[in-house]
Amino acid sequence: MSSWIKILDQAPKEGTMVEISIEGRDLFVTMNNSVLYCAENRCPHEDIKLTLGCLKGNRVKCSLHGYSFDLETGDSSEDDVDDMQTYAIKQENNKIYIEV
């Protein structure tokens, strides 16, 4: 059974990534083109924080090897690299919630 958990009191600024830890998960939240996204803050390839990388288009790019992941679907740029774990996210009364 999934539930919604409040993670932030306001949305991050456009084009920035905010690191959060919730229930033992390291995640990041970003606002990209006025859309909120939440994903695991870990490259599936080498366990490095994705927040050390950058946003490029609708993807987050890992700083280590340059692999990128779709913010919406988590799809990897490489066939042999696992997809990034993404989370459903919503904003209500300026508060930010994710579904876990």
KOLNUDREN-622712 format. One record per residue: x, y, z of N, C-alpha, C in turn; chain; residue number from 1; residue in three letters. Coordinates in nm, 2 decimals, m for minus. Layout:
@n.east = X&n.north = Y&n.up = Z&ca.east = X&ca.north = Y&ca.up = Z&c.east = X&c.north = Y&c.up = Z&kette = A&nr = NUM&rest = ALA $
...
END
This chain:
@n.east = 0.08&n.north = m0.12&n.up = 0.00&ca.east = 0.00&ca.north = 0.00&ca.up = 0.00&c.east = 0.09&c.north = 0.13&c.up = 0.00&kette = A&nr = 1&rest = MET $
@n.east = 0.06&n.north = 0.22&n.up = m0.09&ca.east = 0.14&ca.north = 0.34&ca.up = m0.09&c.east = 0.07&c.north = 0.45&c.up = m0.01&kette = A&nr = 2&rest = SER $
@n.east = 0.16&n.north = 0.55&n.up = 0.03&ca.east = 0.11&ca.north = 0.66&ca.up = 0.10&c.east = 0.19&c.north = 0.78&c.up = 0.06&kette = A&nr = 3&rest = SER $
@n.east = 0.13&n.north = 0.90&n.up = 0.08&ca.east = 0.19&ca.north = 1.03&ca.up = 0.04&c.east = 0.26&c.north = 1.08&c.up = 0.17&kette = A&nr = 4&rest = TRP $
@n.east = 0.38&n.north = 1.13&n.up = 0.15&ca.east = 0.46&ca.north = 1.18&ca.up = 0.26&c.east = 0.51&c.north = 1.32&c.up = 0.23&kette = A&nr = 5&rest = ILE $
@n.east = 0.49&n.north = 1.42&n.up = 0.32&ca.east = 0.54&ca.north = 1.55&ca.up = 0.30&c.east = 0.69&c.north = 1.55&c.up = 0.31&kette = A&nr = 6&rest = LYS $
@n.east = 0.75&n.north = 1.61&n.up = 0.20&ca.east = 0.90&ca.north = 1.61&ca.up = 0.20&c.east = 0.96&c.north = 1.75&c.up = 0.21&kette = A&nr = 7&rest = ILE $
@n.east = 0.88&n.north = 1.85&n.up = 0.15&ca.east = 0.93&ca.north = 1.99&ca.up = 0.15&c.east = 0.82&c.north = 2.09&c.up = 0.18&kette = A&nr = 8&rest = LEU $
@n.east = 0.85&n.north = 2.20&n.up = 0.23&ca.east = 0.75&ca.north = 2.31&ca.up = 0.26&c.east = 0.73&c.north = 2.40&c.up = 0.14&kette = A&nr = 9&rest = ASP $
@n.east = 0.82&n.north = 2.39&n.up = 0.04&ca.east = 0.80&ca.north = 2.46&ca.up = m0.08&c.east = 0.88&c.north = 2.40&c.up = m0.19&kette = A&nr = 10&rest = GLN $
@n.east = 0.84&n.north = 2.43&n.up = m0.32&ca.east = 0.91&ca.north = 2.37&ca.up = m0.43&c.east = 1.05&c.north = 2.42&c.up = m0.45&kette = A&nr = 11&rest = ALA $
@n.east = 1.15&n.north = 2.34&n.up = m0.50&ca.east = 1.28&ca.north = 2.40&ca.up = m0.53&c.east = 1.27&c.north = 2.50&c.up = m0.64&kette = A&nr = 12&rest = PRO $
@n.east = 1.37&n.north = 2.59&n.up = m0.64&ca.east = 1.38&ca.north = 2.68&ca.up = m0.75&c.east = 1.40&c.north = 2.61&c.up = m0.89&kette = A&nr = 13&rest = LYS $
@n.east = 1.35&n.north = 2.67&n.up = m0.99&ca.east = 1.36&ca.north = 2.61&ca.up = m1.13&c.east = 1.51&c.north = 2.58&c.up = m1.16&kette = A&nr = 14&rest = GLU $
@n.east = 1.53&n.north = 2.46&n.up = m1.20&ca.east = 1.66&ca.north = 2.42&ca.up = m1.25&c.east = 1.76&c.north = 2.38&c.up = m1.14&kette = A&nr = 15&rest = GLY $
@n.east = 1.71&n.north = 2.37&n.up = m1.01&ca.east = 1.79&ca.north = 2.32&ca.up = m0.90&c.east = 1.75&c.north = 2.19&c.up = m0.86&kette = A&nr = 16&rest = THR $
@n.east = 1.84&n.north = 2.12&n.up = m0.79&ca.east = 1.81&ca.north = 1.98&ca.up = m0.73&c.east = 1.83&c.north = 2.00&c.up = m0.58&kette = A&nr = 17&rest = MET $
@n.east = 1.73&n.north = 1.95&n.up = m0.50&ca.east = 1.74&ca.north = 1.95&ca.up = m0.36&c.east = 1.75&c.north = 1.81&c.up = m0.31&kette = A&nr = 18&rest = VAL $
@n.east = 1.85&n.north = 1.78&n.up = m0.22&ca.east = 1.87&ca.north = 1.65&ca.up = m0.17&c.east = 1.78&c.north = 1.63&c.up = m0.04&kette = A&nr = 19&rest = GLU $
@n.east = 1.71&n.north = 1.52&n.up = m0.03&ca.east = 1.64&ca.north = 1.49&ca.up = 0.09&c.east = 1.66&c.north = 1.34&c.up = 0.13&kette = A&nr = 20&rest = ILE $
@n.east = 1.64&n.north = 1.31&n.up = 0.25&ca.east = 1.64&ca.north = 1.17&ca.up = 0.30&c.east = 1.51&c.north = 1.14&c.up = 0.37&kette = A&nr = 21&rest = SER $
@n.east = 1.45&n.north = 1.03&n.up = 0.33&ca.east = 1.32&ca.north = 1.00&ca.up = 0.39&c.east = 1.31&c.north = 0.84&c.up = 0.40&kette = A&nr = 22&rest = ILE $
@n.east = 1.28&n.north = 0.80&n.up = 0.52&ca.east = 1.27&ca.north = 0.65&ca.up = 0.54&c.east = 1.39&c.north = 0.57&c.up = 0.49&kette = A&nr = 23&rest = GLU $
@n.east = 1.51&n.north = 0.63&n.up = 0.51&ca.east = 1.63&ca.north = 0.56&ca.up = 0.47&c.east = 1.66&c.north = 0.57&c.up = 0.32&kette = A&nr = 24&rest = GLY $
@n.east = 1.58&n.north = 0.65&n.up = 0.25&ca.east = 1.61&ca.north = 0.67&ca.up = 0.10&c.east = 1.67&c.north = 0.80&c.up = 0.08&kette = A&nr = 25&rest = ARG $
@n.east = 1.78&n.north = 0.81&n.up = 0.00&ca.east = 1.84&ca.north = 0.93&ca.up = m0.04&c.east = 1.78&c.north = 0.97&c.up = m0.17&kette = A&nr = 26&rest = ASP $
@n.east = 1.71&n.north = 1.08&n.up = m0.18&ca.east = 1.63&ca.north = 1.12&ca.up = m0.30&c.east = 1.67&c.north = 1.27&c.up = m0.34&kette = A&nr = 27&rest = LEU $
@n.east = 1.63&n.north = 1.31&n.up = m0.46&ca.east = 1.64&ca.north = 1.45&ca.up = m0.49&c.east = 1.51&c.north = 1.49&c.up = m0.55&kette = A&nr = 28&rest = PHE $
@n.east = 1.48&n.north = 1.62&n.up = m0.53&ca.east = 1.36&ca.north = 1.68&ca.up = m0.59&c.east = 1.41&c.north = 1.80&c.up = m0.68&kette = A&nr = 29&rest = VAL $
@n.east = 1.35&n.north = 1.81&n.up = m0.80&ca.east = 1.39&ca.north = 1.92&ca.up = m0.89&c.east = 1.27&c.north = 1.97&c.up = m0.95&kette = A&nr = 30&rest = THR $
@n.east = 1.28&n.north = 2.10&n.up = m0.99&ca.east = 1.18&ca.north = 2.17&ca.up = m1.07&c.east = 1.24&c.north = 2.20&c.up = m1.21&kette = A&nr = 31&rest = MET $
@n.east = 1.19&n.north = 2.13&n.up = m1.31&ca.east = 1.25&ca.north = 2.15&ca.up = m1.44&c.east = 1.14&c.north = 2.18&c.up = m1.54&kette = A&nr = 32&rest = ASN $
@n.east = 1.15&n.north = 2.30&n.up = m1.61&ca.east = 1.04&ca.north = 2.35&ca.up = m1.69&c.east = 0.91&c.north = 2.35&c.up = m1.62&kette = A&nr = 33&rest = ASN $
@n.east = 0.91&n.north = 2.40&n.up = m1.50&ca.east = 0.79&ca.north = 2.42&ca.up = m1.42&c.east = 0.72&c.north = 2.29&c.up = m1.38&kette = A&nr = 34&rest = SER $
@n.east = 0.79&n.north = 2.17&n.up = m1.39&ca.east = 0.74&ca.north = 2.04&ca.up = m1.35&c.east = 0.82&c.north = 1.99&c.up = m1.24&kette = A&nr = 35&rest = VAL $
@n.east = 0.76&n.north = 1.93&n.up = m1.14&ca.east = 0.83&ca.north = 1.87&ca.up = m1.03&c.east = 0.86&c.north = 1.73&c.up = m1.06&kette = A&nr = 36&rest = LEU $
@n.east = 0.98&n.north = 1.68&n.up = m1.02&ca.east = 1.03&ca.north = 1.55&ca.up = m1.03&c.east = 1.09&c.north = 1.50&c.up = m0.90&kette = A&nr = 37&rest = TYR $
@n.east = 1.09&n.north = 1.37&n.up = m0.87&ca.east = 1.16&ca.north = 1.32&ca.up = m0.76&c.east = 1.21&c.north = 1.18&c.up = m0.80&kette = A&nr = 38&rest = CYS $
@n.east = 1.34&n.north = 1.16&n.up = m0.76&ca.east = 1.41&ca.north = 1.03&ca.up = m0.79&c.east = 1.51&c.north = 1.00&c.up = m0.69&kette = A&nr = 39&rest = ALA $
@n.east = 1.55&n.north = 0.87&n.up = m0.69&ca.east = 1.66&ca.north = 0.83&ca.up = m0.61&c.east = 1.79&c.north = 0.91&c.up = m0.64&kette = A&nr = 40&rest = GLU $
@n.east = 1.86&n.north = 0.96&n.up = m0.54&ca.east = 1.98&ca.north = 1.04&ca.up = m0.56&c.east = 2.10&c.north = 0.94&c.up = m0.56&kette = A&nr = 41&rest = ASN $
@n.east = 2.10&n.north = 0.85&n.up = m0.66&ca.east = 2.20&ca.north = 0.75&ca.up = m0.67&c.east = 2.21&c.north = 0.71&c.up = m0.82&kette = A&nr = 42&rest = ARG $
@n.east = 2.32&n.north = 0.72&n.up = m0.88&ca.east = 2.34&ca.north = 0.66&ca.up = m1.01&c.east = 2.33&c.north = 0.51&c.up = m1.00&kette = A&nr = 43&rest = CYS $
@n.east = 2.24&n.north = 0.45&n.up = m1.08&ca.east = 2.23&ca.north = 0.30&ca.up = m1.08&c.east = 2.36&c.north = 0.23&c.up = m1.12&kette = A&nr = 44&rest = PRO $
@n.east = 2.45&n.north = 0.31&n.up = m1.18&ca.east = 2.57&ca.north = 0.25&ca.up = m1.24&c.east = 2.68&c.north = 0.24&c.up = m1.13&kette = A&nr = 45&rest = HIS $
@n.east = 2.71&n.north = 0.35&n.up = m1.06&ca.east = 2.82&ca.north = 0.35&ca.up = m0.97&c.east = 2.79&c.north = 0.41&c.up = m0.83&kette = A&nr = 46&rest = GLU $
@n.east = 2.67&n.north = 0.42&n.up = m0.79&ca.east = 2.63&ca.north = 0.47&ca.up = m0.66&c.east = 2.68&c.north = 0.61&c.up = m0.62&kette = A&nr = 47&rest = ASP $
@n.east = 2.70&n.north = 0.69&n.up = m0.72&ca.east = 2.74&ca.north = 0.83&ca.up = m0.69&c.east = 2.61&c.north = 0.92&c.up = m0.69&kette = A&nr = 48&rest = ILE $
@n.east = 2.61&n.north = 1.02&n.up = m0.61&ca.east = 2.49&ca.north = 1.11&ca.up = m0.60&c.east = 2.47&c.north = 1.18&c.up = m0.74&kette = A&nr = 49&rest = LYS $
@n.east = 2.35&n.north = 1.17&n.up = m0.78&ca.east = 2.31&ca.north = 1.24&ca.up = m0.91&c.east = 2.31&c.north = 1.39&c.up = m0.89&kette = A&nr = 50&rest = LEU $
@n.east = 2.29&n.north = 1.44&n.up = m0.77&ca.east = 2.29&ca.north = 1.58&ca.up = m0.75&c.east = 2.43&c.north = 1.64&c.up = m0.77&kette = A&nr = 51&rest = THR $
@n.east = 2.54&n.north = 1.56&n.up = m0.78&ca.east = 2.67&ca.north = 1.61&ca.up = m0.82&c.east = 2.68&c.north = 1.64&c.up = m0.97&kette = A&nr = 52&rest = LEU $
@n.east = 2.58&n.north = 1.59&n.up = m1.04&ca.east = 2.58&ca.north = 1.61&ca.up = m1.19&c.east = 2.50&c.north = 1.73&c.up = m1.22&kette = A&nr = 53&rest = GLY $
@n.east = 2.43&n.north = 1.73&n.up = m1.34&ca.east = 2.36&ca.north = 1.85&ca.up = m1.38&c.east = 2.23&c.north = 1.81&c.up = m1.45&kette = A&nr = 54&rest = CYS $
@n.east = 2.14&n.north = 1.91&n.up = m1.47&ca.east = 2.02&ca.north = 1.89&ca.up = m1.55&c.east = 2.05&c.north = 1.93&c.up = m1.69&kette = A&nr = 55&rest = LEU $
@n.east = 2.01&n.north = 1.84&n.up = m1.78&ca.east = 2.03&ca.north = 1.88&ca.up = m1.92&c.east = 1.90&c.north = 1.84&c.up = m2.00&kette = A&nr = 56&rest = LYS $
@n.east = 1.83&n.north = 1.94&n.up = m2.05&ca.east = 1.70&ca.north = 1.90&ca.up = m2.11&c.east = 1.61&c.north = 1.85&c.up = m2.00&kette = A&nr = 57&rest = GLY $
@n.east = 1.54&n.north = 1.73&n.up = m2.03&ca.east = 1.46&ca.north = 1.67&ca.up = m1.93&c.east = 1.53&c.north = 1.55&c.up = m1.87&kette = A&nr = 58&rest = ASN $
@n.east = 1.66&n.north = 1.56&n.up = m1.85&ca.east = 1.74&ca.north = 1.45&ca.up = m1.80&c.east = 1.83&c.north = 1.50&c.up = m1.69&kette = A&nr = 59&rest = ARG $
@n.east = 1.87&n.north = 1.41&n.up = m1.60&ca.east = 1.98&ca.north = 1.44&ca.up = m1.51&c.east = 2.10&c.north = 1.36&c.up = m1.55&kette = A&nr = 60&rest = VAL $
@n.east = 2.21&n.north = 1.43&n.up = m1.55&ca.east = 2.34&ca.north = 1.37&ca.up = m1.61&c.east = 2.43&c.north = 1.34&c.up = m1.49&kette = A&nr = 61&rest = LYS $
@n.east = 2.48&n.north = 1.22&n.up = m1.48&ca.east = 2.57&ca.north = 1.18&ca.up = m1.38&c.east = 2.71&c.north = 1.24&c.up = m1.40&kette = A&nr = 62&rest = CYS $
@n.east = 2.77&n.north = 1.29&n.up = m1.29&ca.east = 2.90&ca.north = 1.36&ca.up = m1.31&c.east = 3.02&c.north = 1.26&c.up = m1.33&kette = A&nr = 63&rest = SER $
@n.east = 3.00&n.north = 1.13&n.up = m1.30&ca.east = 3.11&ca.north = 1.04&ca.up = m1.31&c.east = 3.14&c.north = 0.99&c.up = m1.45&kette = A&nr = 64&rest = LEU $
@n.east = 3.04&n.north = 0.93&n.up = m1.52&ca.east = 3.06&ca.north = 0.88&ca.up = m1.65&c.east = 2.97&c.north = 0.95&c.up = m1.76&kette = A&nr = 65&rest = HIS $
@n.east = 2.89&n.north = 1.04&n.up = m1.72&ca.east = 2.81&ca.north = 1.12&ca.up = m1.81&c.east = 2.68&c.north = 1.05&c.up = m1.86&kette = A&nr = 66&rest = GLY $
@n.east = 2.65&n.north = 0.93&n.up = m1.79&ca.east = 2.52&ca.north = 0.87&ca.up = m1.83&c.east = 2.41&c.north = 0.96&c.up = m1.78&kette = A&nr = 67&rest = TYR $
@n.east = 2.30&n.north = 0.96&n.up = m1.85&ca.east = 2.19&ca.north = 1.05&ca.up = m1.81&c.east = 2.06&c.north = 0.96&c.up = m1.80&kette = A&nr = 68&rest = SER $
@n.east = 1.96&n.north = 1.02&n.up = m1.72&ca.east = 1.84&ca.north = 0.95&ca.up = m1.69&c.east = 1.72&c.north = 1.05&c.up = m1.71&kette = A&nr = 69&rest = PHE $
@n.east = 1.62&n.north = 1.00&n.up = m1.77&ca.east = 1.50&ca.north = 1.07&ca.up = m1.79&c.east = 1.43&c.north = 1.11&c.up = m1.65&kette = A&nr = 70&rest = ASP $
@n.east = 1.40&n.north = 1.23&n.up = m1.63&ca.east = 1.34&ca.north = 1.27&ca.up = m1.50&c.east = 1.21&c.north = 1.22&c.up = m1.48&kette = A&nr = 71&rest = LEU $
@n.east = 1.13&n.north = 1.20&n.up = m1.59&ca.east = 0.99&ca.north = 1.15&ca.up = m1.57&c.east = 0.99&c.north = 1.00&c.up = m1.56&kette = A&nr = 72&rest = GLU $
@n.east = 1.06&n.north = 0.93&n.up = m1.65&ca.east = 1.05&ca.north = 0.78&ca.up = m1.65&c.east = 1.17&c.north = 0.71&c.up = m1.58&kette = A&nr = 73&rest = THR $
@n.east = 1.28&n.north = 0.78&n.up = m1.57&ca.east = 1.40&ca.north = 0.71&ca.up = m1.51&c.east = 1.48&c.north = 0.64&c.up = m1.61&kette = A&nr = 74&rest = GLY $
@n.east = 1.44&n.north = 0.64&n.up = m1.74&ca.east = 1.51&ca.north = 0.57&ca.up = m1.85&c.east = 1.65&c.north = 0.61&c.up = m1.86&kette = A&nr = 75&rest = ASP $
@n.east = 1.74&n.north = 0.51&n.up = m1.86&ca.east = 1.88&ca.north = 0.53&ca.up = m1.87&c.east = 1.92&c.north = 0.56&c.up = m2.02&kette = A&nr = 76&rest = SER $
@n.east = 2.03&n.north = 0.64&n.up = m2.04&ca.east = 2.08&ca.north = 0.66&ca.up = m2.17&c.east = 2.16&c.north = 0.54&c.up = m2.23&kette = A&nr = 77&rest = SER $
@n.east = 2.19&n.north = 0.45&n.up = m2.14&ca.east = 2.27&ca.north = 0.33&ca.up = m2.18&c.east = 2.19&c.north = 0.20&c.up = m2.17&kette = A&nr = 78&rest = GLU $
@n.east = 2.19&n.north = 0.12&n.up = m2.27&ca.east = 2.12&ca.north = m0.01&ca.up = m2.26&c.east = 2.16&c.north = m0.10&c.up = m2.14&kette = A&nr = 79&rest = ASP $
@n.east = 2.29&n.north = m0.09&n.up = m2.11&ca.east = 2.35&ca.north = m0.18&ca.up = m2.00&c.east = 2.35&c.north = m0.12&c.up = m1.86&kette = A&nr = 80&rest = ASP $
@n.east = 2.29&n.north = 0.00&n.up = m1.85&ca.east = 2.28&ca.north = 0.06&ca.up = m1.72&c.east = 2.14&c.north = 0.07&c.up = m1.67&kette = A&nr = 81&rest = VAL $
@n.east = 2.11&n.north = 0.02&n.up = m1.55&ca.east = 1.98&ca.north = 0.02&ca.up = m1.49&c.east = 1.91&c.north = 0.16&c.up = m1.50&kette = A&nr = 82&rest = ASP $
@n.east = 1.78&n.north = 0.16&n.up = m1.50&ca.east = 1.70&ca.north = 0.28&ca.up = m1.50&c.east = 1.71&c.north = 0.34&c.up = m1.35&kette = A&nr = 83&rest = ASP $
@n.east = 1.69&n.north = 0.47&n.up = m1.35&ca.east = 1.69&ca.north = 0.54&ca.up = m1.22&c.east = 1.55&c.north = 0.52&c.up = m1.16&kette = A&nr = 84&rest = MET $
@n.east = 1.54&n.north = 0.51&n.up = m1.02&ca.east = 1.41&ca.north = 0.49&ca.up = m0.95&c.east = 1.35&c.north = 0.63&c.up = m0.94&kette = A&nr = 85&rest = GLN $
@n.east = 1.23&n.north = 0.64&n.up = m0.99&ca.east = 1.15&ca.north = 0.77&ca.up = m0.98&c.east = 1.03&c.north = 0.75&c.up = m0.88&kette = A&nr = 86&rest = THR $
@n.east = 0.98&n.north = 0.86&n.up = m0.83&ca.east = 0.87&ca.north = 0.86&ca.up = m0.74&c.east = 0.76&c.north = 0.96&c.up = m0.78&kette = A&nr = 87&rest = TYR $
@n.east = 0.64&n.north = 0.92&n.up = m0.76&ca.east = 0.53&ca.north = 1.01&ca.up = m0.79&c.east = 0.54&c.north = 1.13&c.up = m0.69&kette = A&nr = 88&rest = ALA $
@n.east = 0.51&n.north = 1.25&n.up = m0.74&ca.east = 0.53&ca.north = 1.37&ca.up = m0.66&c.east = 0.41&c.north = 1.47&c.up = m0.69&kette = A&nr = 89&rest = ILE $
@n.east = 0.37&n.north = 1.54&n.up = m0.59&ca.east = 0.26&ca.north = 1.64&ca.up = m0.61&c.east = 0.28&c.north = 1.76&c.up = m0.52&kette = A&nr = 90&rest = LYS $
@n.east = 0.22&n.north = 1.87&n.up = m0.55&ca.east = 0.22&ca.north = 1.99&ca.up = m0.47&c.east = 0.08&c.north = 2.02&c.up = m0.43&kette = A&nr = 91&rest = GLN $
@n.east = 0.06&n.north = 2.04&n.up = m0.30&ca.east = m0.07&ca.north = 2.09&ca.up = m0.25&c.east = m0.04&c.north = 2.20&c.up = m0.15&kette = A&nr = 92&rest = GLU $
@n.east = m0.11&n.north = 2.31&n.up = m0.16&ca.east = m0.09&ca.north = 2.43&ca.up = m0.07&c.east = 0.06&c.north = 2.46&c.up = m0.05&kette = A&nr = 93&rest = ASN $
@n.east = 0.13&n.north = 2.46&n.up = m0.16&ca.east = 0.28&ca.north = 2.49&ca.up = m0.17&c.east = 0.36&c.north = 2.38&c.up = m0.10&kette = A&nr = 94&rest = ASN $
@n.east = 0.30&n.north = 2.28&n.up = m0.03&ca.east = 0.38&ca.north = 2.17&ca.up = 0.03&c.east = 0.40&c.north = 2.06&c.up = m0.08&kette = A&nr = 95&rest = LYS $
@n.east = 0.52&n.north = 2.00&n.up = m0.07&ca.east = 0.56&ca.north = 1.89&ca.up = m0.17&c.east = 0.55&c.north = 1.76&c.up = m0.10&kette = A&nr = 96&rest = ILE $
@n.east = 0.48&n.north = 1.66&n.up = m0.17&ca.east = 0.46&ca.north = 1.53&ca.up = m0.12&c.east = 0.51&c.north = 1.43&c.up = m0.23&kette = A&nr = 97&rest = TYR $
@n.east = 0.56&n.north = 1.31&n.up = m0.18&ca.east = 0.59&ca.north = 1.20&ca.up = m0.27&c.east = 0.52&c.north = 1.08&c.up = m0.22&kette = A&nr = 98&rest = ILE $
@n.east = 0.50&n.north = 0.99&n.up = m0.32&ca.east = 0.43&ca.north = 0.86&ca.up = m0.29&c.east = 0.53&c.north = 0.75&c.up = m0.27&kette = A&nr = 99&rest = GLU $
@n.east = 0.52&n.north = 0.69&n.up = m0.15&ca.east = 0.62&ca.north = 0.58&ca.up = m0.12&c.east = 0.54&c.north = 0.45&c.up = m0.09&kette = A&nr = 100&rest = VAL $
END
